[in-house]
Amino acid sequence: MKRVGKPVFFLVAAVILFLTYTSIFGIHVQNGDNTETYLKGAGDIRWGIDIRGGVEATFVPDMEGDATDEQMDSAEATITQRLVGNNITDYELYKDYDNDRLIVRFPWRSDEADFDPEEAINELSATALLTFRPGAEYETQETAEDGSVIYRTPAGKTAETVILQGDDVTNARAVERRDEYTNQAVYEVELTFSESGREKFSAATAEMVGQTISVWMDDVMISSPVVNEAITTDTCVITGSGAGFTPEEATDLANKIRAGALPFQLRTTNFQTVSPTLGESSLNAMTLAGVVAFALVAVFMILVFRLTGVVAVIALLGQVAVSFIAVSGYLPFFNSFTMTLPGIAGMILSIGMGVDANIITATRIKEELWAGKTLDGAIVRGDENSFWAIFDGNITLIIVSLILLGVFGPSNILSMLFGASTTGSIYSFGYTLLVGNIGNFVMGVGASRLMTKSLSSSRCLRKKWLYGGPAE
């Protein structure tokens, strides 16, 4: 066996313990009245509505016949705009084109003790009000979670005059053209007006060349293009500022504008709320159960497997750290993952797989020692004989996790096979299960074996009984 240096154990263990501590408690520094976050901990995790409490509702178009995919996209844009406009950024929104359904889930407003979920649902499903107004004056501005700026409530001349409303726009779509000088792709939003809309817009643009006409969805400004010339046709384009629109930005703006002219109102067919008290009590119970279970497992591993049991406990701490890092957004510039009760269950299950992996390896080493192998030979044979058993068990769960992410994730990449899905909590379960099993390979297979070989390099620790073998 190729020996691993003695300091390796202490180096790996120190890294694992550092990651464990910081992933749970984070690193925060108080600077006057402000707290600066250098590393996020468990306290920075975003909790899902089943823990924090919240609302889930299903919307369908209140119309005869089926809605088109384009209309469903527009309805989605409307709901998204209103959620963000109300500072609700921790939401889940799913579309089901086949059954004309929109499912939205969002947590309780943390700044309102008397939050009325029914009123919030009614606000989301009301027909959107799209307006074109002169200038771009606003009363307040806010910074969204993604760093973008939200301009709210028209003010001054912008509030006094409405040039166009949603029913004056018959269509809006993202278009691509080639720049005549650079031959590069340029993305724009093309608007088509009704006859009355064309007349109103023609008169307004003739007087406002070089000035701004802002576009508002309800009371949030979604665009503020400048008029380059009078527009007398029934179409115009919004080119975007600076380098212009990206394909995603053009599509998003087109959806928002088109949503303002929706020919239907959304009807609520399913509505339920989750009490935050119930969620918090479940979280506390699961946390306590997890701590007690980990402590009992640690004692069992150390008593049965001795030194390899100590290594296994350290490796399990590393796996826990990897799981927390993946859901807390560890580094400040990453958003935290929305954690649900099924997500916690996925984390606990993956830790169980980590325990299983360490027990398999430690047992194989113990068996080789009792069969008369030398310490080095027993470690090599134990590692080799246990690897494929660990690999088979973990790869099965990884495949299951990927299917759950594909079916129940925001992109629904497997919806052609399984149909559209709506359960974000199952996505959370798949995510934590996947991350936990990857952490098991890193810690339970990689780090634990390095630490075991490093310990066996120390003369005072080269006794078989320390690794579960017979006393010499």
C-alpha positions in Angstrom: 0.0 0.0 0.0 1.2 3.4 -0.9 1.7 5.3 2.4 -0.1 8.6 3.0 1.7 11.2 5.1 0.9 11.6 8.7 -0.1 15.2 8.5 -2.8 14.4 5.9 -5.2 13.2 8.6 -4.9 16.4 10.5 -5.2 18.6 7.4 -8.3 16.8 6.1 -9.9 16.7 9.5 -9.2 20.4 10.0 -10.8 21.3 6.7 -13.8 19.2 7.4 -14.3 20.7 10.9 -13.9 24.2 9.5 -16.5 23.5 6.8 -18.8 21.9 9.4 -18.6 24.9 11.8 -19.0 27.6 9.2 -21.7 25.7 7.2 -23.8 25.6 10.4 -23.0 28.9 12.1 -21.6 30.9 9.2 -19.2 33.8 9.6 -20.9 37.2 10.4 -19.1 40.4 11.5 -21.0 43.2 13.2 -20.0 46.6 11.7 -21.9 49.2 13.6 -25.6 48.6 13.0 -24.9 46.5 9.9 -23.9 42.8 9.8 -21.5 41.7 7.1 -21.8 38.1 6.0 -18.6 36.4 4.8 -19.9 32.9 4.8 -23.6 31.8 5.1 -24.7 29.3 7.7 -27.8 27.3 8.4 -29.5 30.4 9.7 -29.4 31.9 6.2 -31.3 29.0 4.6 -34.5 30.0 2.9 -37.3 27.8 4.2 -40.1 26.7 2.0 -43.8 27.3 2.6 -44.3 23.9 4.4 -41.9 25.2 7.1 -42.3 29.0 7.0 -46.0 28.7 6.0 -47.6 30.1 2.9 -50.1 29.8 0.1 -50.6 27.4 -2.8 -53.2 28.0 -5.5 -54.1 26.7 -9.0 -55.3 29.1 -11.7 -57.1 28.3 -14.9 -58.3 30.7 -17.7 -61.9 31.8 -17.2 -62.8 31.4 -20.8 -64.4 29.1 -23.3 -62.1 26.8 -25.2 -58.4 26.1 -24.6 -55.9 28.9 -24.0 -52.9 29.0 -26.4 -49.4 28.4 -25.2 -48.7 32.1 -25.9 -51.6 33.1 -23.6 -50.3 30.8 -20.9 -46.9 32.4 -21.2 -48.4 35.8 -20.8 -50.4 34.8 -17.8 -47.3 33.4 -16.2 -45.5 36.7 -16.9 -48.4 38.6 -15.2 -48.3 36.5 -12.1 -44.5 36.7 -11.9 -44.5 40.5 -12.3 -47.0 40.8 -9.5 -45.2 38.5 -7.2 -41.9 40.4 -7.6 -43.7 43.7 -7.4 -45.0 42.6 -4.0 -41.5 41.6 -2.9 -42.4 37.9 -3.0 -39.4 36.5 -4.7 -39.3 33.1 -2.9 -42.0 31.5 -5.0 -42.6 28.5 -7.2 -44.6 28.9 -10.4 -45.5 26.0 -12.8 -47.3 25.9 -16.1 -49.3 22.9 -17.4 -50.0 23.6 -21.1 -52.0 20.4 -21.6 -54.6 21.2 -18.9 -54.4 25.0 -19.0 -53.2 25.3 -15.4 -50.9 27.6 -13.5 -49.8 26.5 -10.0 -48.2 29.1 -7.7 -46.8 28.6 -4.3 -45.3 31.4 -2.2 -44.5 31.9 1.5 -46.1 34.2 4.0 -45.0 37.8 4.0 -42.5 38.1 6.8 -43.3 41.8 7.3 -47.1 41.4 7.8 -48.6 39.7 10.8 -52.1 39.9 9.4 -51.3 38.8 5.9 -54.5 37.8 4.1 -53.8 34.9 1.6 -57.2 35.2 -0.1 -56.6 38.8 -0.9 -53.1 38.0 -2.2 -54.6 35.3 -4.5 -57.3 37.7 -5.8 -54.6 40.3 -6.6 -52.5 37.7 -8.5 -55.5 36.5 -10.6 -57.0 39.9 -11.5 -56.7 41.0 -15.2 -53.4 42.9 -15.6 -53.5 46.7 -16.3 -50.9 47.7 -19.0 -50.4 51.4 -19.7 -48.1 53.5 -21.8 -47.3 56.8 -20.2 -45.2 59.9 -21.0 -41.9 60.2 -19.2 -40.6 57.8 -16.6 -41.3 59.5 -13.3 -41.9 57.3 -10.3 -42.5 57.6 -6.6 -40.3 54.8 -5.1 -37.6 52.3 -6.2 -36.6 49.0 -4.6 -33.9 46.5 -5.1 -35.1 43.0 -5.9 -33.3 39.9 -4.6 -31.5 39.4 -7.9 -30.1 42.9 -7.7 -32.4 44.5 -10.3 -34.2 47.8 -9.6 -38.0 47.9 -9.4 -39.5 51.3 -10.1 -42.9 51.6 -8.5 -46.0 53.9 -8.8 -46.0 56.6 -11.6 -45.6 60.2 -10.5 -45.9 63.7 -11.9 -46.7 64.0 -15.6 -46.3 60.2 -15.9 -49.1 59.6 -13.5 -51.4 62.2 -15.1 -51.5 60.9 -18.7 -52.2 57.5 -20.2 -51.2 57.2 -23.9 -52.2 53.6 -24.5 -53.8 50.7 -22.5 -53.5 47.0 -22.8 -56.4 46.6 -25.2 -54.7 49.0 -27.7 -51.9 46.4 -28.2 -53.0 43.4 -30.2 -49.7 41.5 -30.0 -46.1 41.7 -28.7 -43.3 39.4 -29.7 -39.5 39.1 -29.5 -37.9 39.3 -32.9 -34.3 38.8 -34.2 -32.7 40.8 -36.9 -29.1 41.3 -38.3 -27.3 44.5 -37.7 -26.5 46.0 -41.1 -23.0 47.1 -40.0 -21.8 44.2 -37.8 -24.1 41.4 -39.1 -24.6 40.3 -35.5 -27.9 39.2 -34.1 -30.0 42.0 -32.5 -33.1 41.3 -30.4 -36.1 43.6 -30.2 -39.7 43.6 -29.1 -42.2 44.2 -31.8 -45.6 45.7 -30.9 -48.7 45.5 -33.0 -51.5 48.1 -32.4 -55.2 48.1 -32.9 -56.5 50.8 -35.2 -57.4 53.0 -32.3 -54.1 52.2 -30.7 -52.2 53.2 -33.9 -53.9 56.6 -34.0 -53.2 57.3 -30.3 -49.6 56.2 -30.5 -49.0 58.1 -33.8 -50.2 61.3 -32.2 -48.1 60.8 -29.1 -44.9 59.9 -30.8 -45.1 62.8 -33.2 -45.0 65.2 -30.2 -42.5 63.2 -28.1 -39.5 62.5 -30.5 -36.4 62.3 -28.3 -38.5 61.8 -25.1 -39.4 58.7 -23.1 -42.6 56.7 -23.2 -42.6 54.3 -20.2 -44.5 51.0 -20.1 -46.2 50.0 -16.8 -47.7 46.8 -15.6 -50.1 47.7 -12.8 -47.9 50.1 -10.8 -44.5 48.7 -11.8 -42.5 50.2 -14.7 -41.3 47.4 -17.0 -39.6 49.4 -19.7 -38.8 53.0 -20.6 -37.8 53.3 -24.3 -37.0 56.7 -26.0 -39.0 57.7 -29.1 -36.6 58.0 -32.0 -39.1 59.1 -34.6 -42.9 59.5 -35.1 -44.5 56.1 -35.6 -47.5 56.2 -38.0 -47.8 52.5 -38.8 -49.6 49.8 -36.8 -46.3 48.3 -35.6 -43.2 49.6 -33.7 -40.1 48.0 -32.1 -38.5 48.5 -28.7 -34.8 48.1 -29.2 -33.5 48.2 -25.6 -30.8 50.5 -24.3 -27.0 50.2 -24.5 -26.1 46.8 -26.0 -29.8 46.1 -26.5 -31.8 43.1 -25.3 -30.6 39.6 -24.8 -33.0 36.9 -26.2 -34.3 36.3 -22.7 -34.9 39.9 -21.9 -36.8 40.5 -25.2 -39.0 37.4 -24.6 -39.7 38.4 -21.0 -40.7 42.0 -22.0 -42.9 40.7 -24.8 -44.7 38.3 -22.5 -45.3 41.1 -19.9 -46.7 43.5 -22.5 -48.8 40.8 -24.1 -50.1 39.8 -20.6 -51.6 43.3 -20.3 -54.0 42.5 -23.1 -55.1 39.1 -22.0 -58.7 38.3 -23.1 -59.4 36.4 -19.9 -59.3 36.5 -16.2 -57.7 33.8 -14.2 -60.0 31.7 -12.0 -58.8 30.0 -8.8 -59.7 26.3 -8.8 -57.7 25.1 -5.8 -56.5 27.1 -2.8 -54.8 26.0 0.4 -52.7 27.6 3.2 -50.0 26.1 5.4 -49.6 27.4 9.0 -46.1 28.5 9.8 -46.6 27.2 13.4 -47.1 23.7 12.1 -44.0 24.0 9.9 -41.7 25.3 12.6 -42.7 22.6 15.1 -42.0 20.0 12.4 -38.7 21.5 11.7 -37.7 21.6 15.4 -38.7 18.0 15.8 -36.7 16.9 12.8 -33.7 18.9 13.9 -33.7 17.3 17.4 -34.2 13.9 15.9 -31.3 14.4 13.5 -28.9 15.6 16.2 -29.8 12.6 18.6 -29.6 10.1 15.7 -26.2 11.4 14.6 -24.9 11.2 18.2 -26.1 7.6 18.6 -24.6 6.6 15.3 -21.3 8.3 16.2 -21.1 6.4 19.5 -22.0 3.1 17.8 -19.4 3.6 15.1 -16.6 4.4 17.5 -17.5 1.5 19.9 -17.7 -1.1 17.1 -15.0 0.0 14.7 -12.7 2.1 17.0 -10.3 4.2 15.0 -12.1 3.6 11.6 -15.3 4.6 13.5 -13.7 8.0 14.5 -12.7 8.5 10.8 -16.2 7.7 9.8 -17.7 10.2 12.2 -15.4 13.0 10.8 -16.3 12.0 7.3 -20.0 12.2 8.1 -19.5 15.7 9.5 -18.0 16.6 6.2 -21.0 15.2 4.3 -23.3 17.2 6.6 -21.2 20.3 5.8 -21.5 19.7 2.0 -25.3 19.4 2.3 -25.6 22.6 4.3 -23.2 24.5 2.0 -25.4 23.4 -1.0 -28.6 24.7 0.5 -27.4 27.9 2.4 -25.7 29.5 -0.6 -22.5 29.4 1.6 -20.7 32.2 -0.3 -22.5 35.6 0.0 -23.0 36.1 -3.7 -25.0 32.8 -4.1 -28.7 32.7 -3.4 -29.7 30.0 -0.9 -31.8 27.1 -1.9 -35.4 26.9 -0.8 -35.5 24.2 1.9 -38.6 22.1 2.5 -39.5 19.3 4.9 -39.0 16.7 2.1 -35.6 18.4 1.4 -34.6 17.7 5.0 -35.7 14.1 4.6 -33.5 13.8 1.5 -30.6 15.2 3.5 -31.2 12.7 6.3 -31.5 9.8 3.9 -28.3 10.7 2.1 -26.5 10.8 5.5 -27.9 7.4 6.2 -26.2 6.3 2.9 -23.0 7.9 4.2 -23.2 5.8 7.4 -23.8 2.7 5.3 -20.7 3.5 3.1 -18.5 3.9 6.1 -19.8 0.8 7.8 -19.2 -1.3 4.7 -15.6 -0.1 4.4 -14.9 -0.5 8.1 -16.4 -4.0 8.2 -14.4 -5.1 5.2 -11.2 -3.9 6.8 -12.2 -5.6 10.1 -12.9 -8.9 8.2 -9.5 -8.8 6.5 -7.7 -8.3 9.7 -9.4 -11.2 11.4 -8.6 -13.3 8.3 -4.9 -12.7 9.1 -4.0 -9.9 6.7 -1.4 -7.3 7.6 -2.8 -3.9 8.5 -1.7 -2.3 5.2 -3.1 -5.3 3.2 -6.4 -5.2 5.1 -6.9 -1.5 4.4 -6.2 -2.0 0.7 -8.4 -5.1 0.4 -11.1 -3.5 2.5 -11.2 -0.4 0.3 -11.2 -2.4 -2.9 -13.9 -4.9 -1.8 -16.2 -2.2 -0.5 -16.0 0.3 -3.3 -18.4 -1.3 -5.8 -21.0 -2.1 -3.1 -20.9 1.6 -2.1 -20.9 2.7 -5.8 -23.9 0.6 -6.7 -26.0 1.8 -3.8 -25.2 5.5 -4.3 -25.5 5.5 -8.1 -29.0 4.2 -7.8 -30.1 7.0 -5.6 -28.2 9.6 -7.8 -30.2 8.3 -10.8 -33.5 8.6 -8.9 -32.5 12.1 -7.7 -31.8 13.2 -11.3 -35.2 11.9 -12.4 -36.9 13.8 -9.5 -35.0 17.0 -10.5 -36.0 16.5 -14.2 -39.6 15.8 -13.5 -40.4 18.2 -10.7 -37.8 20.9 -11.4 -38.6 24.4 -12.8 -37.6 23.4 -16.3 -39.5 20.1 -16.3 -37.1 18.6 -18.8 -38.8 15.2 -18.7 -42.4 16.5 -18.9 -42.7 14.9 -22.4 -42.5 11.5 -20.7 -44.2 12.2 -17.4 -46.4 15.2 -18.0 -46.2 18.6 -16.4 -45.5 18.6 -12.6 -46.2 21.0 -9.8 -44.6 19.8 -6.7 -41.5 21.9 -5.8 -41.1 20.1 -2.5 -40.3 16.8 -4.3 -37.7 18.8 -6.3 -36.2 19.9 -3.0 -36.1 16.2 -1.9 -34.3 15.2 -5.1 -31.8 18.1 -4.8 -30.7 17.4 -1.2 -30.6 13.6 -1.9 -28.3 14.2 -5.0 -26.0 16.6 -3.1 -25.8 14.3 -0.1 -24.8 11.3 -2.2 -22.2 13.4 -4.1 -20.9 14.5 -0.6 -20.9 10.8 0.4 -18.5 10.0 -2.5 -16.3 13.0 -1.6 -16.2 12.4 2.1 -17.2 8.8 2.7 -15.1 7.3 -0.1 -12.4 9.9 -0.7 -11.6 11.8 2.6 -12.2 8.8 4.9 -9.8 6.6 3.1 -7.2 9.2 3.0 -7.5 9.7 6.8 -7.5 6.0 7.5 -4.3 5.5 5.5 -2.7 8.5 7.1 -3.4 7.2 10.6 -2.0 3.8 9.7 1.3 5.6 8.9 1.8 6.4 12.6 3.8 3.7 14.4 1.8 4.1 17.6 -1.4 3.5 15.7 -0.4 0.4 13.7 -2.2 -2.0 16.1 -4.8 -4.2 14.5 -7.3 -3.9 17.4 -7.5 -0.2 16.8 -9.1 -1.0 13.4 -11.5 -3.6 14.7 -9.0 -6.6 14.4 -7.8 -9.0 17.0 -5.5 -7.9 19.8 -1.9 -8.7 19.1 
